[in-house]
Amino acid sequence: MLVRHPDKPDWGIGQVQSNIGNKITVNFREAGKMVIDGARIALDPVYDLS
């Protein structure tokens, strides 16, 4: 799944690697691999890349 972080648009689009117990590991194009607390941050899904 592709996502964006609502507070970090400069990170670009990220690909979700795993989601275990509200810990979401995402590999962002501009920021690399990040672990997001899904209980605190609602990532925005990306459906259209155009």
C-alpha positions in Angstrom: 0.0 0.0 0.0 1.2 3.5 -0.8 0.8 6.3 1.8 1.7 9.9 2.7 2.4 11.2 6.2 -0.1 14.1 6.7 2.4 16.2 8.7 5.5 15.4 6.6 4.7 16.1 2.9 8.5 16.5 2.2 8.9 12.7 2.9 7.0 12.0 -0.3 5.1 8.8 -1.0 5.9 5.8 1.1 5.3 2.0 0.7 4.0 0.2 3.8 6.4 -2.7 4.7 4.6 -4.0 7.8 1.8 -3.2 10.3 2.2 -5.0 13.6 0.4 -3.8 16.8 -0.1 -0.2 15.5 3.6 0.1 14.6 3.6 0.8 10.8 6.9 0.5 9.0 7.0 2.6 5.9 9.8 3.1 3.3 9.4 6.8 2.2 11.1 7.9 -1.1 12.7 11.0 0.4 13.1 10.0 4.1 13.9 6.3 4.0 12.5 3.7 6.4 10.3 5.1 9.3 8.3 3.5 12.0 5.0 5.3 12.6 2.7 4.9 15.6 -0.6 4.1 13.9 -2.5 5.0 17.1 -1.2 8.6 16.9 -0.8 9.2 13.2 -3.4 8.3 10.5 -1.4 7.9 7.2 -3.2 9.1 4.1 -3.6 6.3 1.4 -2.4 7.1 -2.1 -4.6 5.7 -4.9 -3.5 7.8 -7.8 0.1 8.7 -8.6 -0.7 11.2 -11.4 
